[in-house]
Amino acid sequence: MPADQQPGEIARVEAACAALAAGGKPVTFGQVAARAGISRTTLYRRTDLRAVIDEHRARGRDATALTGLTVQIDQLRRSLEAVAAKVRHHEEQLRHLERARRQDPG
């Protein structure tokens, strides 16, 4: 183990990232450093630790993108349902007018 590496650092960084993500908080180097008890400088300098943080940040972006798509799909579904209801209403009005026209030949 290199002199600047302490046992369990990767596990502490992983746990800090997971806790932030589970709490819905952004995974930042400052927050991870505070939770893991490791300096930000070390997090930036050590590629193995930085890779753990970058992976959690990428997961967060993917989740946000998926959440955004889910919201958009829900909005589109509701809009489509509203349009369908309006079409049904207009069809009913047309049927009513057609019946009235047939009954009144004049």
N, C-alpha and C positions, 0 to 999 in steps of 0.2 A: 504494500500500500504506500503510495507517495506520501511524503512528509506533510503536505498541505491537506490531505484527505483524512477525515475523521470517520470512524465506523458509524453506519446508520444514516449518513447524510442523505443518501438517495431516498431512503425510506421516509425520512422526515420531510423532505421536499415533496415527495409523492403524497404523503398524508396531508400536508398543508394545501397542496393544489386541490386534492379531492374534497377537503373541507370547504374551501372557498367555492368550488363549483357546486357542491351540494347545497350551500347556503345561498346560491344565486348571485354570488359576488364575483366581480372580475378577478381573474388570476393575474396579478401584477407581481413584479419582482419585489416591490416593497412589502406587499402583504405576505408573500411567501417567505421572505426573509424574516419578517417579524414572527410569523407562526412557527417557522422551522428553527429559529434561533441561529441562523446563518447570515452572514453579511451579504448585502446586495452585490458587493464587489466579487465575492466568491461565487455567487450565483451566475453572474455575468461571465466570469473568467473560466469557470469549469464547464466544459462542453457537455459533460454527462448530466450535470444538474440543469444546465440551460435547456438541454433537449427534453427533459421531463416537463419543464415549465412550458416550453413551446408546444409540446404535444397537448397539454391540457388547454392551452389557449386556442389551439386549432379545433379541439373538440367543442369548446365553447362557441366558437364562430359557427361551426357546423350546426350546432343545436339551435343557435339563434336564427340561422338561415332556415332551418326546418320549421321552427316555430313561426317565423314570418310567413312561410308558405302555407302553413296550416291555417293561419288567420286569414290569409287572402282566399284560400279555398272556401273557408266557411262564409266569408263575405260574399263571394261569387255564388255559392249555393243559395244563400238567403235572397240575393238579388234575383236569381233565376226562379226561385219559388214565387217571389212577388210578381214577376213578369207572367209566369204561368197562371197565377190567380187572376190577373188582369185579363189575360186571353180568355180564360174560362168565363169570366163575367161578360166580356164582349160577345163571345159566342152565344151565351144565353140571351143577351139583348137582341142579337140578330135573329135567333129562333123565334123570340117573342114578336119581333117586327114582321117576320115572314108569316107567322100564324095570323097576325092581325091583317096583313095584306090579303091573305087567302080568304079570310072571313068577310072582308069588306071589298067586294069586286068593283065598287064604284069609283 
